[in-house]
Amino acid sequence: MAEPAVGRLVVVGVGLIGGSLALALKAAGACREVIGVARHEDTCQQALELGIADRAVTSLAEVLPVLEAGDVVFVAVPTLAVESVFRELRDHLPAGVTVTDGASVKGSVVEAAAKTWGGVPEFLVPGHPIAGSEQSGASAARDDLYIAHRVILTPLDGTSGEHFQRVERMWQAAGAEVLTMPVREHDEVLAATSHLPHVIAYGLVDTLAHDSENENIFRYAAGGFRDFTRIASSDPTMWRDIVLANRDAILSAIDLYTANLTALRSAIAAGDSDTLMGIFTRAKAARDHFTRMLAKKAYTETMQEQEVTFIARPGGSVSGKLRVPGDKSMSHRSIMLGSLAEGITEVEGFLEGEDALATLQAFRDMGVVIEGPDRGRVVIHGVGLHGLQVPPGPLYLGNSGTSMRLLAGLLAGQSFDVTLTGDESLSKRPMNRVANPLRDMGAKIDTGPEGRPPLKISGGHQLHGIDYRLPMASAQVKSCVLLAGLYAEGETSTTEPAPTRDHTERMLTGFGYEVQRDGARASLRGGGKLRGGRIDVPADISSATFFMVAAAIAPGSEVLLEHVGINPTRDGVINILRAMGADIELLNRREVGGEPVADIRVRHAPLTGIRIPEDQVPLAIDEFPAIFVAAACADGETVLTGAGELRVKESDRIQAMADGLQILGVQAEPTPDGIVIQGAGAGAAFGGGTVDSLGDHRIAMSFAVASLRARDTIRILNCANVATSFPGFVQLAQRAGLSLAEE
């Protein structure tokens, strides 16, 4: 039988916080005994009757002699009463006993400990469970209060590792998620996120309660008022103590809130519609983001994402008219250029995936008013090339390499400093490929180790134009340099070794900015202006590719993919699949906002392996994971070379696809810059098995499509990031005919 997390648990204060911990540990069998300590005999009796404590006393001194190493004293009294408990412990606490607490302010606890013991003892592990209820007292205690809630521990340099681990295990046994944080940071964060809202709620209710003209407010108040003011029902004594103990941090938070409230009042008084819309849209976006984080039980940007596994059952065909989400590249650029334009830009077909939303949020953080997105519609109130404001903190860009690399170019010419960060995957991506040419233009940019994020861009540096020859074909690098050229003196030009997507050049022209294009060379001069307008974002050919391949490989399939962008710098997948024998028709060709668009009809046809022309590689760089699936279904050998760029995408896509294909029984040999795949021809091309997408959305969707020609079920791990580029993929795939589920 496993040892319990702690020996005895002494709970000083058997109310909601202390009583709930006791009940949770008893329910989990995580302690040998619970001893409750309360000031009044009737509270002790109540703790016994409710099963909170195995025994209860009114004097802490009475239980200290029986404690031994491995036991824990949990101090769950009001913040300003902690010091008196410490004084009782000072001369009688046995060696090896751990002391921790649940106070909302850690600075005052550390100060009380230093005052009591002459320094913070190694056995003290300050902590704060982020959980509560409107009710208080022993009768409110429950054993599930801490399940899936956070507990913040704030160990100091002298805190013993053994004592820290004991407290960590104790809270984990209660079902909590344990985080660590420095004392000062904890108090500042809690002042803003917990203490300030309580102060505002108490103040608002008190204001209305003293105003006789507002007597009907409480009588007719709707749910919004009740929800907002609910926390004013909390224990007044506890909150008085918290406010006094964390006074300085709370005052700073109040000052910031007061300044923002004053600005809001001024906007209302002036009838300033743009400012009001900016405040309200930023607040709504932030609140929606918090809601998503809480729903996923994710409390920081880098903490665990909800795990998703695709279950792809074998066989079937695909059919019907399908409209995939808007082009991600154009969605990014529409936000960027619309924000820097003068006037209003209306966008239709915006991709509401996490990557594009990261770009949108970054510009909101820099003061741009953006309405939506609402079913793909976004309205951007442009601020002009020099109207961005310093963001309140680092710009977090999630998993979006496009956001980081293009923003680096735009922000290199600003007057303020800014830091660009991302998630664990983005933090591994190479960024010197954009940082180096920007430095050649006069920008000051610092990167993390090995040229990886975060990017720290110093403002106030005048840029000068350069003639940059790209060492590799990369639309992101080309776009970064050209966007920096908007802020540079003289002419900025790029020359690429092979064609890449030209959405940036086309969209700049659409915004009225002159771009000269001569074959592989694109150039512009700094100092111009962008003019807002309308943008219709076509469906993303990268997203359409999964259904193009699905129809091409599955007998009996026919799909019509509507309103797909067929930009000649993006149509490599069409050319490659046609060369393999795919039956693809482009119907209803037209031009929308300077971008060529068509409906794409794909019918099943036998495929043949080919040597993929290297001039098509840059034109299909994002589509290769799906193309590899088509190659596995073709008759004969398919050879890809000149695609080393695939090794530095969201994952090493060459190795990841080769590993997955091999698991499914396909002969696939990776090479330094490509892959050799032996196709199965007619019949089942894939076996069943479990493959790991490595969090790469395109790999996950490609193996889902492979199930159409599989003999058994394919399980695809780490698929949560599919939402970054293709929200609703599973539902659309099911409607088309794939037997796909997620768990």
NUNUKE-943645 format. One record per residue (C-alpha): residue in three letters; x, z negated, y negated. Coordinates in steps of 0.1 Angstrom, whole numbers, padded with zeros to 4 digits, always signed. Layout:
residues N
alaXZY...
//
This chain:
residues 743
met+0000+0000+0000ala+0014+0010-0034glu+0024-0018-0058pro+0000-0023-0088ala+0011-0010-0122val+0014-0046-0135gly+0014-0080-0120arg-0009-0103-0140leu-0026-0090-0171val-0031-0116-0199val-0056-0102-0224val-0055-0121-0257gly-0088-0111-0272val-0114-0100-0246gly-0135-0078-0269leu-0141-0040-0266ile-0104-0030-0266gly-0089-0058-0244gly-0119-0062-0222ser-0121-0024-0214leu-0084-0024-0204ala-0090-0053-0181leu-0120-0037-0165ala-0102-0004-0161leu-0072-0019-0144lys-0094-0040-0121ala-0114-0009-0111ala-0082+0010-0103gly-0066-0019-0084ala-0037-0017-0109cys-0031-0055-0115arg-0032-0086-0093glu-0051-0108-0117val-0066-0107-0152ile-0065-0138-0174gly-0086-0137-0206val-0077-0157-0237ala-0103-0162-0264arg-0108-0187-0292his-0143-0199-0281glu-0154-0213-0248asp-0186-0192-0247thr-0166-0160-0251cys-0144-0171-0221gln-0176-0177-0201gln-0190-0143-0211ala-0157-0126-0200leu-0160-0143-0166glu-0197-0133-0162leu-0190-0097-0171gly-0161-0095-0146ile-0136-0088-0173ala-0114-0118-0163asp-0107-0136-0131arg-0101-0167-0152ala-0104-0174-0190val-0089-0200-0213thr-0090-0208-0250ser-0052-0216-0252leu-0025-0190-0246ala+0000-0219-0241glu-0020-0229-0210val-0013-0197-0191leu+0023-0189-0202pro+0040-0212-0176val+0024-0193-0147leu+0036-0159-0158glu+0066-0142-0142ala+0086-0110-0144gly+0063-0079-0141asp+0034-0095-0159val+0020-0081-0191val+0005-0098-0222phe-0018-0074-0241val-0025-0086-0276ala-0059-0073-0286val-0067-0092-0318pro-0073-0081-0354thr-0042-0066-0369leu-0035-0095-0393ala-0039-0120-0365val-0011-0105-0343glu+0016-0126-0360ser-0001-0159-0350val-0002-0148-0313phe+0035-0139-0315arg+0043-0174-0328glu+0025-0188-0297leu+0046-0166-0275arg+0079-0172-0292asp+0092-0203-0274his+0073-0202-0241leu+0073-0166-0228pro+0090-0163-0194ala+0118-0138-0189gly+0108-0104-0176val+0072-0105-0191thr+0062-0075-0211val+0043-0078-0244thr+0023-0050-0259asp-0006-0047-0283gly-0035-0025-0294ala-0034-0029-0332ser-0042+0002-0353val-0012-0003-0376lys+0022-0005-0360gly+0044-0012-0390ser+0027-0046-0395val+0032-0054-0358val+0069-0046-0360glu+0072-0066-0392ala+0054-0096-0376ala+0077-0094-0345ala+0108-0093-0367lys+0096-0123-0387thr+0088-0143-0355trp+0118-0136-0334gly+0144-0126-0361gly+0143-0091-0348val+0121-0069-0325pro+0126-0081-0290glu+0133-0057-0262phe+0102-0068-0242leu+0078-0057-0270val+0062-0023-0266pro+0040-0016-0297gly+0010+0006-0288his-0023+0018-0300pro-0052+0031-0278ile-0071+0058-0297ala-0106+0049-0284gly-0135+0028-0296ser-0172+0024-0301glu-0197+0014-0327gln-0203-0018-0306ser-0178-0046-0304gly-0172-0078-0284ala-0169-0085-0247ser-0204-0071-0239ala-0193-0036-0252ala-0163-0034-0228arg-0164-0007-0201asp-0140+0005-0175asp-0141+0042-0185leu-0133+0037-0222tyr-0098+0051-0220ile-0103+0079-0195ala-0090+0112-0211his-0082+0093-0243arg-0048+0090-0260val-0027+0059-0262ile+0002+0061-0286leu+0033+0040-0278thr+0058+0034-0306pro+0090+0021-0289leu+0119+0012-0311asp+0156+0018-0304gly+0160-0017-0288thr+0129-0014-0266ser+0138-0018-0229gly+0131+0012-0208glu+0118-0010-0180his+0092-0027-0203phe+0082+0007-0218gln+0077+0023-0184arg+0055-0007-0173val+0032-0003-0203glu+0031+0035-0198arg+0021+0031-0161met-0005+0005-0171trp-0022+0029-0195gln-0020+0058-0171ala-0037+0036-0145ala-0065+0031-0170gly-0069+0069-0172ala-0053+0074-0206glu-0029+0101-0218val+0002+0084-0231leu+0021+0098-0261thr+0051+0084-0280met+0056+0085-0317pro+0078+0068-0343val+0062+0038-0360arg+0061+0052-0395glu+0048+0086-0384his+0020+0068-0364asp+0009+0049-0394glu+0009+0079-0417val-0010+0101-0392leu-0036+0073-0385ala-0040+0067-0422ala-0051+0103-0427thr-0071+0109-0395ser-0087+0075-0389his-0083+0050-0417leu-0091+0074-0446pro-0124+0086-0429his-0135+0050-0424val-0127+0041-0460ile-0147+0071-0472ala-0176+0063-0449tyr-0177+0027-0461gly-0174+0037-0497leu-0201+0064-0495val-0227+0041-0478asp-0219+0013-0502thr-0223+0036-0532leu-0257+0048-0520ala-0268+0014-0510his-0262+0001-0545asp-0280+0029-0562ser-0318+0022-0565glu-0325+0058-0572asn-0311+0068-0537glu-0334+0045-0517asn-0350+0074-0500ile-0317+0088-0487phe-0316+0063-0459arg-0353+0068-0451tyr-0350+0106-0448ala-0314+0111-0439ala-0309+0139-0413gly-0284+0140-0385gly-0255+0152-0406phe-0256+0121-0428arg-0259+0098-0398asp-0230+0115-0380phe-0208+0114-0411thr-0215+0077-0418arg-0216+0064-0382ile-0182+0049-0385ala-0193+0026-0414ser-0210+0006-0386ser-0176-0005-0373asp-0164-0041-0375pro-0158-0049-0412thr-0132-0077-0405met-0111-0054-0383trp-0112-0026-0409arg-0104-0050-0437asp-0073-0060-0418ile-0063-0024-0410val-0066-0013-0446leu-0045-0042-0459ala-0019-0038-0431asn-0015+0000-0437arg-0020-0001-0474asp+0007+0022-0486ala-0001+0050-0461ile-0038+0047-0468leu-0033+0048-0506ser-0012+0080-0502ala-0040+0096-0481ile-0066+0084-0507asp-0046+0100-0535leu-0043+0133-0517tyr-0081+0133-0509thr-0089+0123-0545ala-0069+0152-0559asn-0086+0176-0535leu-0120+0162-0543thr-0113+0166-0580ala-0103+0202-0575leu-0136+0207-0555arg-0156+0191-0583ser-0139+0214-0609ala-0148+0245-0588ile-0184+0234-0585ala-0186+0227-0623ala-0170+0261-0631gly-0192+0280-0605asp-0159+0292-0590ser-0172+0310-0559asp-0138+0321-0545thr-0123+0286-0547leu-0154+0271-0530met-0153+0298-0503gly-0116+0291-0497ile-0121+0254-0493phe-0151+0258-0470thr-0137+0285-0448arg-0104+0267-0444ala-0122+0235-0435lys-0145+0252-0411ala-0116+0270-0394ala-0097+0237-0391arg-0127+0218-0378asp-0134+0246-0352his-0098+0245-0341phe-0099+0207-0337thr-0131+0211-0316arg-0114+0235-0293met-0084+0213-0290leu-0105+0183-0281ala-0126+0204-0256lys-0093+0212-0238lys-0081+0176-0240ala-0051+0191-0259tyr-0039+0169-0288thr-0009+0188-0301glu-0002+0225-0303thr+0024+0223-0276met+0006+0201-0251gln-0009+0213-0219glu-0032+0243-0222gln-0063+0242-0199glu-0052+0258-0166val-0070+0289-0155thr-0066+0307-0122phe-0081+0342-0115ile-0097+0348-0081ala-0098+0385-0075arg-0116+0395-0043pro-0108+0429-0027gly-0125+0462-0029gly-0152+0478-0051ser-0152+0504-0078val-0158+0504-0116ser-0184+0522-0137gly-0203+0523-0169lys-0198+0525-0206leu-0174+0499-0219arg-0162+0488-0253val-0130+0467-0252pro-0120+0444-0281gly-0104+0457-0313asp-0068+0468-0315lys-0046+0438-0318ser-0018+0455-0337met-0042+0467-0364ser-0061+0434-0365his-0028+0416-0373arg-0019+0442-0400ser-0054+0442-0416ile-0052+0405-0423met-0016+0408-0436leu-0021+0437-0459gly-0057+0427-0469ser-0043+0393-0480leu-0016+0409-0501ala-0039+0436-0516glu-0057+0433-0549gly-0095+0430-0545ile-0116+0426-0514thr-0109+0441-0480glu-0137+0443-0454val-0127+0446-0418glu-0149+0456-0389gly-0139+0454-0352phe-0114+0426-0358leu-0100+0412-0325glu-0110+0376-0323gly-0082+0367-0299glu-0059+0338-0304asp-0029+0359-0315ala-0048+0377-0343leu-0065+0344-0352ala-0030+0328-0356thr-0022+0354-0383leu-0055+0348-0400gln-0049+0311-0401ala-0014+0315-0414phe-0028+0334-0445arg-0055+0308-0449asp-0028+0282-0450met-0011+0302-0478gly-0042+0300-0500val-0060+0333-0490val-0098+0331-0489ile-0109+0348-0456glu-0146+0348-0445gly-0152+0351-0408pro-0145+0363-0383asp-0182+0369-0374arg-0187+0393-0345gly-0156+0412-0355arg-0163+0413-0393val-0138+0397-0417val-0138+0397-0455ile-0105+0391-0471his-0102+0381-0508gly-0067+0395-0516val-0043+0376-0538gly-0019+0404-0545leu+0017+0408-0534his+0028+0377-0553gly-0002+0355-0550leu+0006+0336-0518gln+0009+0298-0521val+0033+0274-0503pro+0016+0263-0471pro+0011+0226-0464gly+0035+0227-0435pro+0051+0250-0409leu+0030+0280-0400tyr+0021+0278-0363leu+0018+0312-0347gly+0009+0303-0311asn+0021+0329-0287ser+0021+0358-0311gly+0055+0376-0315thr+0038+0402-0337ser+0027+0375-0362met+0062+0359-0363arg+0082+0391-0367leu+0060+0408-0392leu+0054+0376-0412ala+0092+0371-0414gly+0094+0403-0434leu+0066+0395-0457leu+0077+0359-0464ala+0114+0368-0469gly+0104+0380-0504gln+0083+0350-0514ser+0093+0323-0539phe+0088+0294-0516asp+0104+0281-0484val+0084+0284-0451thr+0090+0276-0414leu+0075+0297-0386thr+0069+0280-0353gly+0051+0289-0321asp+0043+0277-0286glu+0068+0273-0257ser+0066+0309-0248leu+0071+0323-0283ser+0100+0298-0288lys+0120+0317-0262arg+0116+0351-0278pro+0146+0367-0296met+0143+0367-0334asn+0177+0378-0346arg+0165+0414-0342val+0144+0408-0374ala+0165+0381-0390asn+0197+0402-0391pro+0183+0432-0410leu+0164+0408-0434arg+0197+0390-0440asp+0212+0424-0448met+0185+0427-0474gly+0195+0394-0490ala+0171+0370-0473lys+0182+0336-0462ile+0169+0329-0427asp+0179+0302-0402thr+0169+0304-0366gly+0170+0280-0336pro+0197+0282-0309glu+0205+0317-0297gly+0185+0333-0325arg+0152+0319-0312pro+0123+0302-0332pro+0117+0283-0353leu+0125+0306-0382lys+0133+0288-0415ile+0130+0312-0444ser+0143+0301-0478gly+0124+0315-0508gly+0135+0327-0542his+0161+0353-0530gln+0159+0387-0545leu+0158+0414-0518his+0174+0448-0520gly+0165+0479-0501ile+0186+0491-0471asp+0187+0521-0449tyr+0182+0505-0415arg+0188+0523-0382leu+0171+0504-0354pro+0194+0497-0324met+0163+0498-0302ala+0128+0513-0305ser+0106+0484-0318ala+0075+0487-0340gln+0078+0450-0348val+0113+0453-0362lys+0105+0485-0381ser+0074+0470-0396cys+0092+0438-0405val+0118+0457-0425leu+0093+0479-0442leu+0071+0450-0452ala+0101+0432-0466gly+0108+0464-0486leu+0076+0458-0505tyr+0095+0430-0523ala+0129+0447-0524glu+0147+0465-0553gly+0150+0502-0547glu+0143+0521-0515thr+0140+0506-0480ser+0140+0529-0450thr+0140+0527-0413thr+0152+0552-0387glu+0141+0546-0351pro+0158+0560-0320ala+0124+0569-0304pro+0088+0569-0317thr+0070+0536-0318arg+0035+0527-0331asp+0031+0536-0367his+0001+0514-0376thr+0020+0498-0405glu+0029+0531-0422arg-0007+0544-0418met-0023+0512-0430leu+0001+0509-0460thr-0010+0544-0470gly-0046+0534-0465phe-0041+0505-0489gly-0028+0530-0515tyr+0010+0523-0510glu+0031+0554-0509val+0052+0557-0477gln+0075+0587-0471arg+0077+0598-0435asp+0102+0624-0422gly+0104+0625-0384ala+0120+0592-0372arg+0126+0580-0408ala+0101+0560-0429ser+0108+0548-0464leu+0091+0531-0493arg+0101+0516-0527gly+0094+0481-0538gly+0073+0470-0567gly+0041+0488-0559lys+0005+0474-0553leu-0019+0473-0525arg-0056+0480-0531gly-0083+0464-0510gly-0108+0486-0491arg-0126+0490-0458ile-0109+0490-0423asp-0126+0499-0391val-0104+0487-0362pro-0108+0509-0331ala-0108+0495-0296asp-0073+0486-0283ile-0058+0512-0260ser-0037+0484-0244ser-0069+0466-0234ala-0086+0499-0224thr-0056+0506-0201phe-0067+0480-0175phe-0100+0499-0170met-0084+0533-0172val-0061+0522-0143ala-0091+0505-0125ala-0111+0538-0126ala-0081+0559-0116ile-0072+0539-0085ala-0106+0529-0071pro-0126+0556-0051gly-0160+0563-0066ser-0151+0550-0101glu-0161+0565-0134val-0159+0547-0168leu-0164+0558-0204leu-0143+0537-0228glu-0158+0540-0263his-0142+0542-0297val-0106+0538-0285gly-0076+0543-0308ile-0055+0572-0296asn-0027+0570-0322pro+0000+0594-0310thr+0025+0566-0311arg+0004+0546-0286asp-0009+0573-0262gly+0020+0571-0237val-0003+0555-0210ile-0026+0585-0212asn+0003+0609-0208ile+0019+0590-0180leu-0014+0586-0160arg-0022+0623-0165ala+0013+0632-0152met+0005+0611-0121gly-0027+0631-0116ala-0053+0609-0132asp-0086+0625-0143ile-0088+0616-0180glu-0109+0633-0207leu-0108+0626-0244leu-0143+0631-0259asn-0157+0629-0294arg-0123+0629-0311arg-0125+0618-0347glu-0105+0599-0374val-0115+0565-0387gly-0095+0550-0416gly-0066+0573-0410glu-0064+0564-0372pro-0074+0589-0345val-0101+0577-0322ala-0119+0590-0291asp-0141+0581-0262ile-0121+0581-0230arg-0137+0591-0197val-0117+0583-0165arg-0127+0593-0130his-0110+0584-0097ala-0085+0609-0085pro-0055+0607-0061leu-0023+0597-0079thr+0013+0609-0072gly+0045+0590-0080ile+0066+0604-0108arg+0098+0598-0127ile+0084+0585-0160pro+0099+0604-0190glu+0120+0581-0211asp+0105+0596-0243gln+0071+0581-0232val+0085+0546-0227pro+0081+0534-0263leu+0047+0549-0265ala+0035+0528-0235ile+0056+0497-0237asp+0027+0472-0235glu+0009+0491-0209phe+0035+0492-0181pro+0023+0462-0161ala-0010+0481-0155ile+0009+0514-0149phe+0029+0496-0122val-0003+0489-0104ala-0012+0525-0106ala+0022+0534-0093ala+0017+0511-0063cys-0015+0531-0054ala+0002+0565-0059asp+0015+0587-0031gly+0053+0586-0033glu+0079+0570-0055thr+0076+0561-0092val+0108+0554-0112leu+0109+0538-0146thr+0141+0537-0167gly+0149+0530-0203ala+0125+0501-0205gly+0148+0471-0210glu+0125+0459-0238leu+0101+0448-0211arg+0124+0420-0202val+0119+0402-0235lys+0082+0403-0239glu+0059+0372-0233ser+0077+0372-0199asp+0104+0393-0182arg+0077+0418-0173ile+0099+0439-0150gln+0109+0409-0129ala+0075+0392-0130met+0057+0424-0119ala+0083+0431-0092asp+0079+0396-0078gly+0042+0398-0078leu+0041+0433-0062gln+0065+0422-0035ile+0043+0392-0027leu+0014+0416-0022gly+0034+0438+0001val+0045+0465-0023gln+0081+0479-0022ala+0092+0473-0058glu+0128+0470-0068pro+0137+0459-0103thr+0166+0475-0122pro+0183+0464-0154asp+0161+0487-0175gly+0132+0495-0152ile+0117+0495-0117val+0114+0517-0086ile+0080+0514-0068gln+0071+0530-0035gly+0034+0539-0036ala+0010+0534-0007gly-0010+0565-0013ala-0046+0565+0002gly-0059+0533+0016ala-0052+0497+0007ala-0021+0494-0015phe-0020+0456-0017gly-0022+0427+0006gly-0036+0393-0004gly-0017+0364-0018thr-0009+0342-0047val+0010+0356-0077asp+0021+0339-0109ser+0014+0356-0142leu+0039+0332-0159gly+0013+0328-0187asp+0016+0365-0196his-0019+0379-0202arg-0010+0415-0194ile+0004+0406-0160ala-0026+0385-0152met-0051+0413-0160ser-0030+0439-0141phe-0031+0419-0109ala-0068+0414-0113val-0072+0452-0114ala-0050+0455-0083ser-0077+0437-0063leu-0097+0470-0062arg-0072+0484-0037ala-0064+0451-0019arg-0071+0440+0017asp-0075+0404+0008thr-0081+0380-0021ile-0055+0378-0048arg-0051+0345-0066ile-0034+0348-0100leu-0020+0317-0116asn-0015+0307-0152cys-0041+0330-0168ala-0052+0309-0198asn-0034+0332-0222val-0056+0362-0214ala-0077+0349-0243thr-0048+0357-0267ser-0053+0394-0264phe-0086+0401-0245pro-0113+0375-0250gly-0141+0381-0226phe-0120+0401-0201val-0135+0384-0170gln-0170+0390-0181leu-0164+0426-0189ala-0145+0432-0157gln-0174+0417-0137arg-0199+0439-0156ala-0177+0470-0147gly-0177+0461-0110leu-0146+0439-0103ser-0152+0409-0081leu-0133+0385-0104ala-0138+0348-0111glu-0119+0321-0128glu-0114+0285-0120
//
